[in-house]
């Protein structure tokens, strides 16, 4: 049966209802247009209609431009870590602070734009699925291709043996049951503010300990990084690019994340808000991550075994996806070729970045893979 394409206005109306009632109160609430859209893009694999709608919203929000737009959408809809049970007024106030405007101005202007963009991406997801058709071997567009699932197994060869990688296509704070998550950092090991949209900010936000009202009671990753700097005599000065500092995972322990390794790769550019990142520093940091994992592995019970990498330096650092992936993979492949037992994961949000990771098994360098997709 042909997939029915929902109209933007109907989708937007139901998204506004989700915003009003919140994710924790969706069970049993009729949202026929969103439920139908979720079924069309395979989000209905979730156990309940409410869970399917939430999965669909997460897929659509993940396609928004990184930055204020995506962050505001996550807060508005309660998709940001720790906000799903916040009242609508608190979520709106936090989203307004992302844009630095009053709550009333956000309600009348920015919120309309943010939710409209989410609705637009849902329409595109359903349209892409409809174009692919039920008999198609693959969806007709990148959005359709990645709308149907957020986890992929990628088989690669390293040192003459077959090794499995796990590819996650979702925000980093949704990771579950990965022992170590690698977070990009600047050489001052100064964390971004929690409301930012970067990997480091997302992990800091997700690791924070919150009270029942959502207020931050403890900021453990920030505090542990400061203690690390004091312990190693680097307080107030930069560390060398490629340095890796290890901290606990704070509230992320509830998701099975046990450690965060902060990879210092970004060198601030004097007089600007920009950074410089060298691929060689990324490779050096990844090598250090894997060495540190080997050092710490046996200290816990069970031993640390799995590690997840974002594409380091591909955000504010300005590295193209294929350059970042080549730099990360150079160190990972060398370690796996030596017979290292690590369970390696990658986490990305952009479909084009995911496609590059999936092309590694073809025996192509990531930079060549990029040219092949062009």
TORVOGU-934748 format. One record per residue (C-alpha): x, z, y. Coordinates in nm, 3 decimals, decimal comma, padded with zeros to 5 digits, always signed. Layout:
N
((X Z Y))
...
END
This chain:
374
((+00,000 +00,000 +00,000))
((+00,132 -00,091 +00,343))
((+00,256 +00,190 +00,563))
((+00,041 +00,253 +00,869))
((+00,245 +00,276 +01,189))
((+00,127 +00,574 +01,399))
((+00,077 +00,525 +01,771))
((+00,301 +00,715 +02,008))
((+00,018 +00,905 +02,177))
((-00,117 +01,047 +01,851))
((+00,229 +01,157 +01,738))
((+00,301 +01,314 +02,076))
((-00,028 +01,505 +02,075))
((+00,051 +01,668 +01,741))
((+00,412 +01,743 +01,841))
((+00,272 +01,932 +02,139))
((+00,056 +02,131 +01,900))
((+00,365 +02,218 +01,695))
((+00,539 +02,331 +02,012))
((+00,243 +02,550 +02,103))
((+00,188 +02,728 +01,771))
((+00,547 +02,730 +01,641))
((+00,690 +02,641 +01,301))
((+00,602 +02,971 +01,134))
((+00,229 +02,913 +01,198))
((+00,201 +02,554 +01,076))
((+00,076 +02,639 +00,726))
((-00,288 +02,532 +00,693))
((-00,301 +02,375 +01,039))
((-00,426 +02,014 +01,029))
((-00,163 +01,767 +01,155))
((-00,279 +01,447 +00,983))
((-00,069 +01,200 +01,183))
((+00,258 +01,392 +01,141))
((+00,184 +01,460 +00,774))
((+00,122 +01,090 +00,713))
((+00,443 +01,000 +00,896))
((+00,636 +01,258 +00,692))
((+00,506 +01,105 +00,371))
((+00,607 +00,757 +00,486))
((+00,970 +00,856 +00,547))
((+00,996 +01,067 +00,230))
((+00,996 +01,402 +00,408))
((+00,699 +01,487 +00,188))
((+00,945 +01,579 -00,088))
((+00,916 +01,923 +00,073))
((+00,692 +02,169 -00,111))
((+00,418 +02,196 +00,153))
((+00,275 +01,974 +00,429))
((+00,412 +02,219 +00,687))
((+00,761 +02,195 +00,540))
((+00,732 +01,815 +00,534))
((+00,637 +01,808 +00,903))
((+00,932 +02,034 +00,988))
((+01,168 +01,808 +00,791))
((+01,035 +01,504 +00,977))
((+01,086 +01,671 +01,315))
((+01,443 +01,763 +01,222))
((+01,514 +01,403 +01,123))
((+01,378 +01,273 +01,452))
((+01,558 +01,530 +01,667))
((+01,887 +01,457 +01,487))
((+01,858 +01,099 +01,615))
((+01,841 +01,206 +01,980))
((+02,147 +01,169 +02,199))
((+02,378 +01,467 +02,161))
((+02,376 +01,692 +02,464))
((+02,100 +01,840 +02,674))
((+01,826 +01,618 +02,530))
((+01,883 +01,715 +02,168))
((+01,952 +02,080 +02,247))
((+01,636 +02,113 +02,457))
((+01,431 +01,952 +02,180))
((+01,570 +02,197 +01,924))
((+01,478 +02,495 +02,140))
((+01,139 +02,357 +02,245))
((+01,025 +02,305 +01,885))
((+01,196 +02,611 +01,737))
((+01,443 +02,404 +01,534))
((+01,751 +02,579 +01,674))
((+01,894 +02,846 +01,448))
((+01,707 +03,176 +01,490))
((+01,426 +03,041 +01,710))
((+01,156 +02,932 +01,463))
((+00,959 +03,256 +01,513))
((+01,001 +03,273 +01,892))
((+00,685 +03,252 +02,100))
((+00,625 +02,924 +02,280))
((+00,700 +03,079 +02,618))
((+01,045 +03,200 +02,506))
((+01,132 +02,863 +02,353))
((+01,025 +02,684 +02,670))
((+01,229 +02,920 +02,887))
((+01,542 +02,866 +02,678))
((+01,494 +02,488 +02,686))
((+01,451 +02,501 +03,064))
((+01,784 +02,685 +03,091))
((+01,954 +02,395 +02,911))
((+01,865 +02,172 +03,206))
((+01,913 +02,449 +03,461))
((+01,561 +02,415 +03,601))
((+01,265 +02,649 +03,640))
((+01,021 +02,691 +03,351))
((+00,744 +02,530 +03,554))
((+00,951 +02,227 +03,645))
((+01,059 +02,190 +03,283))
((+00,696 +02,207 +03,165))
((+00,581 +01,936 +03,405))
((+00,878 +01,700 +03,379))
((+01,158 +01,755 +03,126))
((+00,938 +01,874 +02,839))
((+00,722 +01,564 +02,863))
((+01,032 +01,349 +02,841))
((+01,189 +01,549 +02,555))
((+00,882 +01,552 +02,333))
((+00,814 +01,188 +02,414))
((+01,158 +01,096 +02,285))
((+01,097 +01,288 +01,962))
((+00,768 +01,101 +01,917))
((+00,943 +00,770 +01,982))
((+01,196 +00,835 +01,705))
((+00,923 +00,930 +01,459))
((+00,748 +00,600 +01,528))
((+01,080 +00,421 +01,472))
((+01,143 +00,605 +01,145))
((+00,801 +00,507 +01,010))
((+00,839 +00,150 +01,136))
((+01,178 +00,115 +00,968))
((+01,035 +00,240 +00,639))
((+00,744 -00,003 +00,666))
((+00,980 -00,296 +00,729))
((+01,185 -00,201 +00,423))
((+00,876 -00,210 +00,200))
((+00,819 -00,017 -00,123))
((+01,016 -00,264 -00,335))
((+01,318 -00,295 -00,109))
((+01,648 -00,181 -00,247))
((+01,747 -00,026 +00,085))
((+01,576 +00,044 +00,417))
((+01,595 -00,223 +00,680))
((+01,762 -00,015 +00,948))
((+02,009 +00,266 +00,989))
((+01,736 +00,506 +01,094))
((+01,532 +00,417 +00,788))
((+01,835 +00,447 +00,564))
((+01,910 +00,800 +00,670))
((+01,554 +00,918 +00,725))
((+01,497 +00,953 +00,350))
((+01,767 +01,207 +00,273))
((+02,027 +01,433 +00,428))
((+02,269 +01,478 +00,136))
((+02,473 +01,216 -00,046))
((+02,728 +01,234 -00,325))
((+03,029 +01,009 -00,268))
((+03,273 +00,940 -00,554))
((+03,632 +00,861 -00,453))
((+03,964 +00,818 -00,629))
((+04,260 +01,030 -00,528))
((+04,586 +01,045 -00,718))
((+04,441 +00,843 -01,004))
((+04,145 +01,074 -01,065))
((+03,779 +01,064 -00,970))
((+03,674 +01,321 -00,712))
((+03,329 +01,392 -00,569))
((+03,264 +01,445 -00,198))
((+02,936 +01,571 -00,052))
((+02,810 +01,408 +00,266))
((+02,562 +01,600 +00,485))
((+02,370 +01,407 +00,750))
((+02,222 +01,686 +00,961))
((+02,321 +01,945 +01,223))
((+02,611 +02,165 +01,121))
((+02,409 +02,486 +01,152))
((+02,185 +02,373 +00,864))
((+02,471 +02,391 +00,612))
((+02,402 +02,606 +00,309))
((+02,633 +02,746 +00,039))
((+02,961 +02,604 +00,169))
((+03,239 +02,864 +00,168))
((+03,435 +02,739 +00,471))
((+03,316 +02,535 +00,769))
((+03,577 +02,380 +00,998))
((+03,500 +02,404 +01,370))
((+03,687 +02,202 +01,636))
((+03,840 +02,415 +01,910))
((+04,050 +02,374 +02,219))
((+04,406 +02,503 +02,222))
((+04,298 +02,812 +02,417))
((+04,059 +02,901 +02,133))
((+03,789 +02,944 +02,398))
((+03,444 +02,889 +02,253))
((+03,183 +02,685 +02,441))
((+02,871 +02,861 +02,564))
((+02,611 +02,902 +02,288))
((+02,355 +02,677 +02,460))
((+02,585 +02,374 +02,441))
((+02,529 +02,103 +02,178))
((+02,878 +02,077 +02,024))
((+02,972 +02,173 +01,668))
((+03,158 +02,481 +01,792))
((+02,863 +02,593 +02,008))
((+02,617 +02,536 +01,724))
((+02,824 +02,748 +01,487))
((+02,867 +03,024 +01,745))
((+02,492 +03,024 +01,805))
((+02,407 +03,026 +01,435))
((+02,657 +03,304 +01,362))
((+02,520 +03,535 +01,630))
((+02,329 +03,844 +01,519))
((+01,987 +03,859 +01,684))
((+01,714 +04,116 +01,722))
((+01,348 +04,063 +01,644))
((+01,288 +03,916 +01,991))
((+01,572 +03,666 +01,956))
((+01,810 +03,854 +02,185))
((+02,177 +03,837 +02,084))
((+02,293 +04,174 +01,956))
((+02,639 +04,066 +01,845))
((+02,859 +03,757 +01,899))
((+03,098 +03,805 +01,605))
((+03,277 +03,467 +01,606))
((+03,368 +03,501 +01,975))
((+03,486 +03,859 +01,924))
((+03,689 +03,779 +01,611))
((+03,864 +03,486 +01,782))
((+03,972 +03,716 +02,066))
((+04,107 +03,965 +01,813))
((+04,289 +03,686 +01,631))
((+04,458 +03,580 +01,956))
((+04,558 +03,937 +02,036))
((+04,693 +03,992 +01,685))
((+04,906 +03,677 +01,703))
((+05,027 +03,733 +02,058))
((+04,851 +03,429 +02,206))
((+04,603 +03,598 +02,440))
((+04,596 +03,417 +02,772))
((+04,801 +03,118 +02,660))
((+04,749 +02,802 +02,457))
((+04,841 +02,769 +02,092))
((+05,007 +02,457 +01,956))
((+04,773 +02,170 +01,865))
((+04,701 +02,183 +01,493))
((+04,683 +02,563 +01,482))
((+04,396 +02,703 +01,272))
((+04,239 +03,046 +01,328))
((+04,011 +03,197 +01,063))
((+03,711 +03,418 +01,135))
((+03,411 +03,546 +00,949))
((+03,081 +03,358 +00,964))
((+02,856 +03,626 +01,112))
((+02,488 +03,562 +01,047))
((+02,576 +03,236 +00,871))
((+02,666 +03,453 +00,572))
((+02,294 +03,457 +00,504))
((+02,319 +03,081 +00,444))
((+02,611 +03,115 +00,205))
((+02,881 +03,031 +00,464))
((+03,168 +03,277 +00,429))
((+03,441 +03,166 +00,671))
((+03,483 +02,952 +00,983))
((+03,822 +02,788 +01,037))
((+03,875 +02,701 +01,404))
((+04,101 +02,395 +01,433))
((+04,277 +02,379 +01,772))
((+04,292 +02,005 +01,841))
((+04,160 +01,959 +02,196))
((+04,399 +01,986 +02,492))
((+04,216 +02,036 +02,825))
((+04,297 +01,777 +03,089))
((+04,400 +01,955 +03,409))
((+04,147 +01,940 +03,691))
((+03,868 +01,794 +03,475))
((+03,614 +01,896 +03,211))
((+03,766 +01,649 +02,964))
((+03,998 +01,688 +02,667))
((+04,271 +01,487 +02,499))
((+04,280 +01,475 +02,119))
((+04,556 +01,304 +01,921))
((+04,481 +01,181 +01,567))
((+04,812 +01,327 +01,451))
((+04,697 +01,672 +01,564))
((+04,373 +01,629 +01,371))
((+04,564 +01,546 +01,053))
((+04,798 +01,840 +01,110))
((+04,502 +02,075 +01,160))
((+04,328 +01,953 +00,844))
((+04,646 +02,006 +00,644))
((+04,664 +02,359 +00,782))
((+04,296 +02,417 +00,696))
((+04,362 +02,327 +00,334))
((+04,677 +02,541 +00,321))
((+04,486 +02,836 +00,468))
((+04,208 +02,782 +00,216))
((+04,465 +02,808 -00,062))
((+04,601 +03,131 +00,091))
((+04,259 +03,293 +00,128))
((+04,091 +03,154 -00,182))
((+04,168 +03,440 -00,417))
((+04,094 +03,719 -00,171))
((+03,717 +03,698 -00,211))
((+03,477 +03,725 -00,501))
((+03,398 +03,462 -00,603))
((+03,707 +03,275 -00,478))
((+03,667 +03,037 -00,185))
((+03,632 +02,685 -00,318))
((+03,431 +02,458 -00,086))
((+03,518 +02,337 +00,264))
((+03,320 +02,123 +00,508))
((+03,466 +01,901 +00,781))
((+03,295 +01,747 +01,081))
((+03,458 +01,439 +01,232))
((+03,708 +01,638 +01,436))
((+03,768 +01,511 +01,788))
((+03,480 +01,262 +01,778))
((+03,267 +01,455 +02,028))
((+03,409 +01,566 +02,363))
((+03,753 +01,473 +02,231))
((+03,658 +01,106 +02,262))
((+03,794 +00,977 +01,932))
((+03,592 +00,692 +01,779))
((+03,433 +00,788 +01,448))
((+03,663 +00,565 +01,245))
((+03,976 +00,710 +01,408))
((+03,864 +01,069 +01,348))
((+03,769 +00,997 +00,987))
((+04,103 +00,827 +00,920))
((+04,288 +01,128 +01,059))
((+04,084 +01,380 +00,856))
((+04,091 +01,175 +00,537))
((+04,470 +01,129 +00,546))
((+04,521 +01,502 +00,492))
((+04,225 +01,548 +00,255))
((+04,328 +01,258 +00,031))
((+04,686 +01,382 +00,012))
((+04,567 +01,726 -00,098))
((+04,321 +01,592 -00,355))
((+04,585 +01,355 -00,493))
((+04,800 +01,661 -00,569))
((+04,520 +01,792 -00,791))
((+04,375 +02,046 -00,546))
((+04,049 +02,193 -00,682))
((+03,859 +02,201 -00,354))
((+03,497 +02,095 -00,324))
((+03,512 +01,881 -00,007))
((+03,213 +01,820 +00,221))
((+03,163 +01,617 +00,538))
((+02,889 +01,686 +00,792))
((+02,782 +01,423 +01,048))
((+02,473 +01,352 +01,254))
((+02,503 +00,984 +01,342))
((+02,405 +00,721 +01,080))
((+02,703 +00,504 +01,172))
((+02,938 +00,796 +01,105))
((+02,771 +00,858 +00,769))
((+02,815 +00,495 +00,671))
((+03,188 +00,517 +00,738))
((+03,223 +00,817 +00,508))
((+03,027 +00,635 +00,238))
((+03,267 +00,341 +00,258))
((+03,573 +00,546 +00,163))
((+03,525 +00,478 -00,213))
((+03,555 +00,104 -00,151))
((+03,929 +00,157 -00,127))
((+03,925 +00,066 +00,241))
((+04,081 +00,265 +00,519))
((+03,811 +00,400 +00,753))
((+03,930 +00,179 +01,039))
((+03,892 -00,127 +00,817))
((+03,550 -00,004 +00,711))
((+03,445 +00,003 +01,073))
((+03,543 -00,362 +01,116))
((+03,358 -00,452 +00,799))
((+03,033 -00,304 +00,934))
((+03,067 -00,500 +01,255))
END
